[in-house]
Amino acid sequence: MAAAAAAALGAEEPELSLELLPTDPLLLIFSFLDYRDLVSCSCVSRRLNQLSNHDPLWRRHCKKYWLLSETEKTQKNKSWISLFKETYIDLGRYIQHYATLKKAWDDLERYLGQRCPRMIGSLKDSVEERELDAVEAQIGCKLPNDYRCSFRIHNGQKLVVPGLMGSMALSNHYRSEDLLDIDTAAGGFLQRQGLRQCLPLTFCIHTGLSQYMALESVEGRNKYEIFYQCPVPDLQDQMARNPSAIDMFITGASYSEWFTSYVHNVVTGGYPIIRDQIFRYVHDKGCVATTGDITVSVSTSFLPELSSVHPPHYFFTYRIRIEMSKDALPEKTCQLDSRYWRITNAKGEIEEVQGPGVVGEFPILSPGRVYEYTSCTTFSTTSGYMEGHYTFHLLYYKDRIFNVAIPRFHMVCPTFKVSTTPRETHNECAVIEEDEESTDSENFEDQPRLLDFSPPTGHCPRHT
């Protein structure tokens, strides 16, 4: 009896194994696994192979990675696992990017479909893998997977106005950027010094402006970084400067980040739609001031094509909305007489500007009426802010004058990189010094230095 008890105590317990679990607990565990782990489990044993192929397990992965819906499954009349495998064979190399980019494209099409149908109509159909492989062979560089993935959804757009990637308009300057298709982008691939191994992503048919993506880490750029090339505003500086010394305004660290952040700003209303175009104005929700029945709000935008790092000249445009409450009394109807600005740059230097009206106009505000206008300013520093007030008089009581506050709004230049290439081509180059103090430019005709750049190659009649 004692010997039997001792033998029982010394016996080893059976080794635990997943395969010993009942089916339902195993399926519950499998429901938390990623698709890679399910594939690994299918190689362990016949039972785990059968359980890992349980069709409902693959429903989550089809929706997570390929955004497939129940309706699409019904239309194709296939199982979830078959749909996953079929899509993986075609798009498997993009599995980490596809859902993010497909959602961005779907959101953009849905949002712009009712607001800018012509823009959506300019989108091109997707391309095949062999076409992307041919482009890589043509330019001799590998394209990033997120960039390739976007072309598997849409092959950019036709060269039309307005462009998908946003517009900007001033009195004598217009920009609208198209998202290039893969063949046009490959045709613009650059190998020259200063922009070596750079691929254009966008193009403006009016200004020739493009955003580029660096396909290799050369000339001080990070691989897959996206940027605007800084223009050289002065003719003498152009002659003196080494053409390979390119400064850059950075707009994205990768294609996915660049494209999805832009789409987010569009579909959330961050970028306004004005006359069927996307305008890349940024509005700080706190940048609003109300005086009595009148509310003033401001949105701003940086214009890289009119800015430079050397000499320091940072160009900003701002859009101001002045609105009188619809509940205001009719006798509160008033007219704007003048403006006053207090402009401060990053060094704390202050300039005060005042003058009649705004952009040559003296708008009248009545209950419920909105007046909007666009103007611009420059800074010699990478950031600055403006604030001030408008002076109005009541139409019914002309001797009653009052001020309406303009909220403080900040303008900040995006990150930029200075070329590592020597700037001057020879030692006899003249040093050009310019007075670059910040300036309010509503008296636009009196200050031509603000747009002292070559005029755009075309002109669009649609202006804000």
ROZALUM-985210 format. One record per residue: x, y, z of N, C-alpha, C, CB in turn. Coordinates in steps of 0.2 Angstrom, whole numbers, plus 5000, padded with zeros to 4 digits. Glycine has a CB too. Example, Ala and Ser with C-alpha at 12.3 -4.5 7.8 and 13.67 -1.06 7.14 Angstrom:
// residues 2
506649725039506249785039506649845039505749785045/506449895035506849955036506450005039507049975029/
***
This chain:
// residues 464
500449945000500050005000500450065000499550005006/500950065004501450125005501850134999501850125011/502050074996502450074990502050104984502650004988/501350084984500950104978500850184978500250074978/500750214985500750284986501350324984500550294993/501950294985502550324984502650324976503150284987/502450274973502550274965502050324962502350204963/501450334965500950384962501250454963500250374966/501550464969501850534970502450544965502050544977/502750494964503350504959503250504952503850454961/502650494950502450494943502450564941501750454942/502650574934502650644931501950654929503150644926/501750724929501150744927501250754919500950814930/500650744915500650744908500850814906499950724905/501250824901501450884898500850924895501950884893/500750994897500151034894500351044887500051094898/499751044883499851064876499251094873499950994871/499251144869498651174866498251124863498851234861/498451074860498051024856497650994861498450974853/497750994868497350954872496750994874497750944879/496751064873496151104874495551094870496351184874/494951104872494351094868494351144863493751094873/493951134858493951174852493751244853493451144847/493251254857492951324858493551374862492351324863/493851344867494351384870494951404865494651354876/495151354861495651364856495451414851495751294852/494851414848494651464843494551534846493951444841/494451534853494451604856495151624857494151594863/495651584858496351604858496551624851496751554861/496351584846496551604839496251674837496351544835/495751694840495351754837495751814839494651754840/496251804844496751864846497351864842496851864853/497451814838498151804834498151844828498251734833/498751874826498751904819498751854814499451944819/498751874808498751824802499351784802498551864795/499951814803500551774803500551724808501151824804/500251734814500251684819499751624817500051714826/499251644814498751594812499151544806498151624809/499451574802499851534797500351494800500251584792/500751514805501151474809500851414813501551514814/500251434816499951374819499651324814499351404823/499551344808499251294803499851244801499051324797/500451264803501051214801501151164807501651254799/500851174813501051134819500751064818500851164825/500151054817499850994817499150994813499650964824/498950934811498350934807497750964811498150864806/497650954817497150984821497151064821497050964828/497751094823497851164823497751194816498551184826/497951154811497851174804497151184802498151124799/496751134805495951144803495651204807495651074805/495951214813495651264817495851334815495851254825/496451344812496751404810496451424803497451404809/496151374800495751394794495051404795495851334789/494851404801494151414803493951484800493951414811/493451484795493351544791493151614795492751534787/492751604800492651674804493251704807492151654810/493751664808494351694811494651744806494951644812/494551734799494851774794494451844792495051734788/493851844795493451904794493751964797492751894797/494051964803494352024806494952044802494552004813/495351994799495952014795495752044788496451954794/495252014785495052044779494852124780494452004776/494452134785494252204787494852244789493752204792/495252214793495852254796496352274790496152224801/496552234786497052244781496852264774497552184781/496252234772496052254766495352294765495952184762/495152304771494452344771493952314767494652414769/493952244767493352214764492752214768493652144762/492152224765491552224768491152154767491152284766/490652154771490152094770489852094763489652094776/489752154761489452164754489852134749489252234753/490552154749490952124744491052054745491652164745/491052024751491151954752490551914748491151934759/489951944749489351914746489351924739488651954749/489551974736489651984729490051934726489752054727/490651924729491151884726491051804728491851904729/490551794732490351734734490951684736489951694728/491351714740491951674743492051674750492651704739/492451634753492551634760493051684762492751564762/493051704769493451754771494151734770493351764778/494351674771495051654770495251654763495151584773/494851634759494951644751495051714749494351604747/494651754752494751834750495351854753494151874753/495551834759496251864762496751834757496251834769/496751774756497351744752497351774745497251664751/496851784742496751814735497051884735496051814732/496851924740497051994740497851994742496652034745/498051954746498751954749499151934743498851894754/498951894738499351874733499551934728499051814728/498951974728499052034724499352094727498352054721/499252104734499452164737499852154743498852204739/500052094744500352074750500952114753500652004750/501352144748501952184750501752244753502352194743/501152264752500852334755500452324761500452364749/500452264764499952244769500052294775500052174772/500552324776500652374782500452444780501352374784/500252454773500152524771499452524768500652544766/499152474765498552474761497952504765498452404759/497852474771497252494774497252574775497152454781/497852594778497852674779497752714773498552684782/498052694767498052734761497352724758498552714756/497052664758496452654755495852694759496252574755/495952694765495452734769495552804768495552724777/496152834767496252904765495952914759496952924765/496052874754495752884747495052884747496052834742/494752834751493952834751493652894755493752764755/494052914760493752974764493753034759494152984770/494353044755494453104751493853104745495153104748/493753044742493253034737492553054740493352964734/492453024745491753034748491653104750491652994755/492153144753492053214755492053254749492653234759/492453244744492553294738491953274733493153294735/491653214733491253194728490653244727490953134730/490353274733489853324732490053394732489353314738/490753404734490953474735491353494728491353484741/491753444726492253464720492153404715492953474723/491653394712491553334708492053334702490853324705/492253394699492653394694493353374696492753464691/493553384702494253364705494253284705494353394711/493753264708493653184709493653154702493053164713/493353184697493353154690493953154687492853194686/494453194689495153194686495553134689495453264688/495353094694495753044696495852984691495453014703/496452954691496552904686496452834690497252914683/496352784686496252714689496952694691495952674683/496952634695497552614698497952584692497352554703/498652564694499052534689499252464692499752574688/499552424688499752354690500452354692499652314684/500652304695501352294698501852304693501452224702/501752274687502252274682502452344679502052234676/501952384680502052454678502452494683501352494677/502352474689502752504694503452474694502452494701/503552414692504252384692504552414686504152304691/504252434680504552464674504752534676504052464669/504452564680504652634682505252634686504152674686/505352584691505952574695506552554690505852514700/506452514685506952494681507152564676506752444676/506652604675506752664671507252714674506152694669/507052724681507452774685508052754689506952814689/508052684689508652654693508652664700509252684690/508052674703507952674710507352644712507852754712/507352614718506752584721506252634724506952534727/505652624723505052664725504852644732504452674720/504752684737504452654743503852624743504452714748/503752574747503052534746502452574748503152474751/502452624752501852664753501652704747501952704759/502152724743502052764737501852724732502752804735/502152664731501852614726501152594728502252554726/501052584734500352564736499852614734500352554744/499952674735499452724733499252724726499752794734/499752704721499652694714499252634713500252694710/499252584717498752524716498052544718499052474721/497952604721497252624722497052684717497252654729/497452734716497352784711498052804708496952844714/498052814701498652834698498652904697498752794691/498652944703498653014703498053044699499353034700/498153104696497653134693497853164686497353184697/497453184682497553224676497853294678496953224671/498253324673498453384674497953434673499053404670/497553454678496953494677496953554683496253454678/496553604682496453654687495753644690496653724685/495553644696496053644702496353574703495753664708/496953574706497353514708497153484714498053534708/497153424715496953384721497353404727497053314720/497953424727498453444732498453514735499153424731/497853554733497753614736497953674732498153624742/497653734733497753794729497853854734497153804725/498153904731498253964734498154024729498953964738/497854074731497754134726497854204730497054134723/498254244727498354314729498154354722499054324731/498254424723497954464718498354454711498054534720/499054434711499354424705499754354706499854474703/499554314710499954244710499354194712500454244716/499454134708498954084708499354014708498454084703/499253964713499553904713499053854714500053904719/499053794710498653734711499053674709497953744707/499153634714499553574713499153514712499953564720/499353484706499053414704499553354707499053404696/499153304709499553244711499753204705499153194716/500353194703500653164697500453094697501353184696/500353074690500252994689501052974689499852984683/501052904689501752874690502152884684501652804691/501952894678502352904672502552974671501952884665/502153024673502353094673502853104678501753134674/502753074684503253084690503953054687503053044696/503952994684504552964682504853004677504452894679/504453034672504753084667505153144670504253104663/504953164677505253214680505753204685504753254683/505953134685506453114690507153144688506553034689/507453174694508053214693508653184696507953284697/509153194692509853164694510353224694510053104689/510153284693510653334693510853354700510353394689/511453384700511753404707511253454710512453434706/511153434717510753484721510053444721510653544717/509853414716509153374717509253304715508653404713/509853274716509953204714509553154717510753184716/509253114713508853054715508153084718509153004719/507853134715507253164718506753154713507353244720/506153134715505553124711505053164713505353044712/504753204708504153254709503553214711504053294703/503153234716502553204718501953254715502553204725/502053314715501553364713501853414708501253404719/501353444704501553494699501053544699501753464693/501253614698500753664697500953694690500853724702/500453694686500553704679500553784678499953684674/500453824683500453894683501153924685499953924687/501453894690502053914693502653864692502053924700/502553804690503053754689503253724696503653784685/502953744701503153724708502953644708502753764713/503453614712503353534713503553524720503753494708/503253474723503453444729503853384727502953424735/504453374730504853314728504953264734505553334726/505053204732505253154737505953124735504753094737/506353124741507053104740507053024740507553124745/507352994735507352914735507952884738507252894728/508452934739509052904743509252964748509552894738/509652944753509952984758510553024755510052954764/510453074751511053104748510953184748511153084740/511453214748511453294748511153324754511153314742/511153284760510853314766510153294767510953384766/509853254762509153234763509053174766508753244756/508553154770508353094772508053054767507953094779/508152984767507752944762507052954763507952874763/506652964757505952964757505653034760505652904760/506053084762505853144764505553184758506453184767/505053224760504653264755504753334756503853244755/504853374751505053444752504853484746505853444753/504853554747504853604742505553624741504353664743/505753634735506453674733506353744735506653654726/506753774738506753844740506953884733507253864746/506553934731506753974726507354024727506154014723/507654054722508154104723507854164721508854084720/507554214725507154264723507554324719506854294729/508154334720508554394717508954364711508954424722/508854404705509254384699509954384700509054434694/510254434704510954434705511154374709511154504709/510754354714510854304718510854234714510354294724/510454234709510454174705511054164701509854174700/511354224699511954224695512554204699512054284691/512554224705513054214710513054144713513154264715/512454114714512454054718512553994714511754054721/512853944717512953884714512353844713513453834719/512153824707511453804706511353734709511453794698/511853704712511753644715511653654723512353594715/511653714725511553734732510753744733511953794735/510453684735509753694735509453684743509353634731/509153744745508853734752508153704751508753804755/507853684756507253644756506753654762507353564756/506153664760505653664765505353594766505053724764/505353564772505153494772504353494774505553464778/504053454770503353444770503153374773502953454764/503553324773503353264776503953214776502853224771/503953164781504453124782504453054778504553104790/503753044776503652984772503053004767503552924776/502952964762502352974758501652964762502352924752/501652914766501052894770500852954774501152834774/501352974778501253034783501053094779501853044787/501353104774501253164770500553164767501753174764/500353114764499653104760499153104765499653044756/499153064771498653054775498553114780498752994780/499053154781498953214785498553264781499653234788/498753264775498453314770497653294770498753314763/497553234769496853214768496453224774496753134766/496753214780496453224786496253304787496853204792/496653344785496553414785495953434781497153454783/495953404775495353414770494653394773495553384763/494653324775494053294776493753314783494053224776/494153344787493953374794493753444793494453364799/493853474787493653544786494253594788493053564790/494853564790495353604792495553654786495953564794/495553624780495653664774495053684771496153624769/494853744770494253764767494153744760494053834768/493553734758493353724750493053794748492853664749/493453824744493153894741493153884733493653954743/492553894731492453894723492753834720492753954720/492553774723492753704721493453694721492553704714/493853724726494553714726494753704734494953774723/495253664735495453664742496053714743495753584743/495953754748496453804750496753784756496053874751/497453784756497753754762497953814767498453734759/497353834770497353884775497353844782496853934775/497653854787497653824793497353874798498353804796/496753844801496453894806496453864813495653894804/496753904818496753894825496053904828497353924828/495753854830495053864833495053924839494753804836/495653934842495653984847495754054844496153964852/495854054838496054124835495454154832496554114829/494954174837494354204836494254264841493754154836/494054314839493854374844493154404842494454424843/492754414847492154444846492054504850491554394849/491854564847491754624849491054644848492254684846/490654644853489954654852489554604848489854724849/489354624842488954584838489454554832488354614835/490054574832490554564826491054514829490854624824/491154464825491654414826492154414821491354344827/492854404823493354404818493754344819493854464818/493854304814494254244814494754244808493854174814/495354204810495954214805496154144804496454254808/496354124797496754064796497354094791496254014792/497854054792498554074789498854014784499054094794/499254034780499653984776500354014774499253964769/500753964774501453984772501553964764501953944776/501854014760501954004753502653994752501754064749/502853924751503553914750503853944743503653834750/503453944738503653964732503854044732503153954726/503654084737503754154737504254164743503154194738/504554114746504954114752505654094750504654074758/506154114754506854094753507154094760507254134748/507654044761508054044767508654094767508353974768/508954094761509554144759509354184753510154104758/509154254754509154284760508454264764509154364759/508454274771507854254775507254294773508054264782/506754264770506154304767505654244767506254324760/505154254772504654204774503954234772504754174781/503654204767503054234765502454204767503054234757/501954234770501354204773500754244770501354214781/500254204769499554234768499054224773499354214761/498654264774498154254779497454274777498254294786/496954234779496254244777495854264783495954184773/495454324782495154344788494354344786495354424790/493954324791493254324791492954364796493054244792/492554414794492254464798491454454797492454534796/491154434803490454414803490054454808490354344804/489454474806489054514811488454454813488754574808/488354454819487854404821487154414818487754414829/486854364816486154374813485654394818485954304810/485754394824485354424829485454494831485354374836/485954524828486054594829485454634827486754614826/485354694830484854744828485054774821484754794833/484554794817484654824810485054884811484054834807/484954924817485354984817486054974819484955034823/486254914820486954904821487354894815487054834825/487054904809487354904803487954954803486854914797/488554934800489154974801489554964795489454964807/490055014794490555004789491255014791490355064784/491654974788492354974791492755034788492754904788/493055074792493455134790494155124789493255184794/494455084794495255084794495455014797495555144797/496055004797496354944800496954974804496554884795/497154934809497754944813498054874814497654984819/498754874813499154804814499754824818499354774807/499854774823500454774827500754704825500254774835/501354714822501654654819502354644823501854664811/502454574825503054564829503354504826502854554837/504054504825504354454823504654414828504954474818/505054354827505354314832505854344836505654254828/506154404834506654434838506354484842507154474833/505654494842505354534846505254604844505654544853/505454614837505454684834504754694832505954684828/504454754833503754774832503754824827503454794839/503254814822503054864817502354874818503254844810/502154944817501454964818501254984811501255014823/500654964808500454984802499655004802500554924796/499555054799498755074799498655104792498655124805/498055104790497855124784497055124783498155094778/496855154778496055154776495855084773495955204772/495255064776494955004773495354944773494855014766/495154884770495554824769495554804762495254764773/496154794759496254774752495854824747496054704751/495854884749495554934745494854944745495754924738/494554904750493754904751493554934758493554834750/492954954758492654974764492054934765492555054764/492054874767491454834768490954854773491654764769/490254844771489754864776489454794779489154894772/489454794785489154734789488454744791489654714795/488054704790487354704792487154634796486854724787/486654634799486554564803486554504799485854574806/486954454800487054394797487554394791486354374794/487754454789488254464784488954444786488254534781/489254414781489954394782490454424776490054314781/490954454778491454474773492154444775491554554774/492454414769493054384769493554414765492954304768/494154414766494654444762495354404763494754514762/495854404758496454374759496954434758496554324754/497554424762498054474762498754434763497954534766/499254474764499954434765500454474769500154414758/500954444771501454484774502154444774501254494782/502654474775503354434775503654444782503754454769/504054404784504554404790505254394788504254364795/505754424791506454404790506654354795506854464791/506154334800506254274804505754224802506154304812/505954164805505554104803504854104806505854044805/504654144811503954154814503854224816503954104820/503254234817503054304820502254304821503154354814/501954354823501254354824501054424823501054334831/500354434822500054494820499354494825499854504813/499254554826498554574830498454644829498654554838/497854664830497654734829496854744830497854754822/496654794826495954804826495654844820495754844833/495054834819494754874813494254934817494254834809/494254984813493855044816493255044811494255114816/492655044814491955044811491655114813491554984812/491155134809490655184811489955154809490755254807/489455174813488755144812488455194806488355154819/488055154802487755194796487255234798487555144791/486855214804486255254806486455314810485755214810/487055304814487355354818488055364816487255344826/488255404811488855404808489455434813488855454802/489155474818489655494823489855444828489455554826/489555384828489755334833490255284830489155294835/490855294832491455254830491655204835492055304828/491855144833492055094838492555044835491455054840/492955014839493554964836493254894837494154984840/493454854833493354784833494054744833492954754827/494154704838494754674839494954614834494854644846/495554614832495754564828496254514832496254584821/496054454833496454404837497154404835496054344838/497554384840498254374838498354304834498754374845/498654304829498754244825499554244823498354244819/499754174824500454164823500554134816500654114829/501154144814501354114807502054084808501354174802/502154024806502753984808502953954801502653934813/503553964799503853934794503953854795504553964792/503853814790503953744791504653724792503653694786/504853664794505553644795505853654788505553574798/506453674788506853684782507553654783506853754779/507853634778508553614778509053664773508653544776/509553674775510053724772510553674768510453774776/510653694762511053654757511753644760511153674750/512053584760512753574762513253594757512853504764/513053614751513453624745513653704746513153614738/514253724744514453794745514053834740515253804742/513853894742513353934739513553974733512953974744/514153994734514454044729514854004724514854094732/514754024717515153984712515854014711514753994705/515954074713516654104713516654164718516754134706/517254184719517454234725517154304723518154234727/517054324717516854394715516154404716517054404708/515754354719515054364720514854424724514654304722/514354464722514154524726513754494732513854574722/513754534737513354514743512754554743513754524750/512154524742511554564742511254574748511054534737/511154634751510754644757510154674755511254694761/509554654759508954674758508554694764508454624754/508154744764507754764770507154714770507554834770/507154664775506654614775506254614781507054544775/506054674784505654684790504954654788505754754793/504654634793503954614792503554674790503654584799/503054654786502654704783501954684782502954734777/501454724784500754714782500654734774500254744786/500354694770500354704763499654724760500654654759/499254754764498554764761498654824756498054774767/499054874757499254924752499654884747499554984755/499454844744499854794740500254834734499454734737/499854874731500254914725500754954727499754954721/500754974734501355024736501954984738501055064742/501954914738502454874741502654814736502354854748/502854834730502954774726503554724728503154804719/503954744733504454704735504254634738504954734740/503554634740503354574743503254514738502654594746/503154534731503154484726503654494721502454484723/504254504723504854524719505154454716505354554723/504654414713504854354710504654354703504554294714/504854304699504654294692503954284692505054244689/503554314688502854304688502654224686502454344683/502054204688501854134686501854124678501254114689/501854064676501854054669501154064666502153994667/500654064670499954064668499554104673499653994667/498954114672498554154677497854124677498554234675/497654114683496954084683496454134685496954024688/495854144682495354194684495054184691494854204679/495154124694494854114700495254144706494654044701/495054194709495454224715494954234721495654294713/495354224727494954234733494854314734495254204739/
***
